[in-house]
Amino acid sequence: MDDSARNEILTLDIWKLFAKFAVPSIFGMLMYAVYIFIDAIFVGQWVGKEGLAAISIVYPLTFINAGITAFMGMGSASLLSRAIGAKDKDSVSRILGLNTLFIFVFSVIFTVLGFFFAEPLVRFLGGRGTILTYGVSYFRVVVLGSFFFNFIGSTNMLMRAEGQIKAAMIIITIGSVFNIILDPVFIKVLGMGVQGAAIATVISMIITSIVTLVYYLSGDSDLYFSKQGFFSSFHLMRDIAPVGASGMAMQLMTVIQQIIIFKSIGFYGGGDELALMGATLNMFAFALIPMWGISMGLQPILGMNYGAKKHSRVKEAFNKFLFASTAIAFFIWIIFMVFPVRILGMYITDPALVASGANAFRVVMGAFLLQGFLLLPATLFQSIGKGGMASIVLLAREILLFVPLVIVLPLFMNLLGVWISIPIADVVIAVIASILLIVVFRSLGTTETEK
């Protein structure tokens, strides 16, 4: 990164940085979410509730793959932004090659295991009959695109970490547009159904990976592939691993959460309930995108200012981005409370099933307005190299709160217990994250440079 761009992040008004970094990040993340969101919409409308249920119960398995992206992407991005802030050019020159090497190795392992164990995995998640057939068919194709998915995700995080927000947004938008175009072709026109949705997604990932490769080879980025990056940069893992582990934990905890949810729904309900929960969680994930975009836009600002020892600016940026995130989350929450039938109707064509699931949808989304307090503290901890604190927040939410709740509450409340466990866990963990945030803010203090 040239000095002018670095100085901009270190000196420009925070709200101007929000417009320059967070807004494009939100749009880019919206395009990134299209990969899953559009598949669910098209499959639900053209294949039916069995197809929607199938890709919904397979969805948690994709988070295992996303854990690979999070480990290297978040860890490398945190190191990169801090290295730029501290003007550590040696580390900057090695990160892209190291990231790509690890992504390739982990992706190959996941692809082989996922392809051959697809059926028992989908069956374990509750797939039966047609849902099992659809789920296996979808997952076996998607898993073949693991490397492309992980390469796209991790390098996009690196682009944002070095301040190339627009480039990250444009590249993801290209892939998403191709996915939107190809989905109807493979699902409807060619009559390939659920498998067609998976093929369209993988082709879009391959196209996006090629565009990403061209971007780096063109020299538009300060990052580049180097021999030392591939073969003599493993010492950087000491800085990448702690932060990356917290990012990976976030994905794996989501896997645990959704596996337990679908197993519980399968035990207390049936195919209709699986479709409702699948639609609800898909919309939940999609609605989180603005908060994720704000988080991604905030990360390089926090990392570079922390690396430059501007701690007061770290606090200012966090507080203003949290305010914006909470305002957006509140607006989305209002929509969820008022229009649940219309939202579920985007996925499910059965009016009676949609009407019966409206209140359950409201319950799951009940604490959505607190999502900024869940995502942004973890981003702060990761950005300043405190991956352990981020892991505490994530592990506490899933293992200490959600898992016991989703096991115990249904014993007394049946299916309602499954639905209500999600907002209860969110409320409690928002309180815990806020306490840890106060501790970190006090520890930062004011540096000698700022004094």
Secondary structure, DSSP 8 states (H G I E B T S, - for coil): --HHHHHHHHHS-HHHHIIIIIHHHHHHHHHHHHHHHHHHHHHHHHT-HHHHHHHHHHHHHHHHHHHHHHHHHHHHHHHHHHHHHTT-HHHHHHHHHHHHHHHHHHHHHHHHHHHHTHHHHHHHTT--HHHHHHHHHHHHHHHTTHHHHHHHHHHHHHHHHTT-HHHHHHHHHHHHHHHHHHHHIIIIIS--HHHHHHHHHHHHHHHHHHHHHHHHHTT-SS----HHHHHS-GGGHHHHHHHHHHHHHHHHHHHHHHHHHHHHHHHHS-HHHHHHHHHHHHHHHHHTHHHHHHHHHHHHHHHHHHHTT-HHHHHHHHHHHHHHHHHHHHHHHHHHHH-HHHHHHTT---HHHHHHHHHHHHHHGGGGGGHHHHHHHHHHHHHTT-HHHHHHHHHIIIIIIIHHHHHHHHHHHTHHHHHHHHHHHHHHHHHHHHHHHHHHHHHH---TTT-
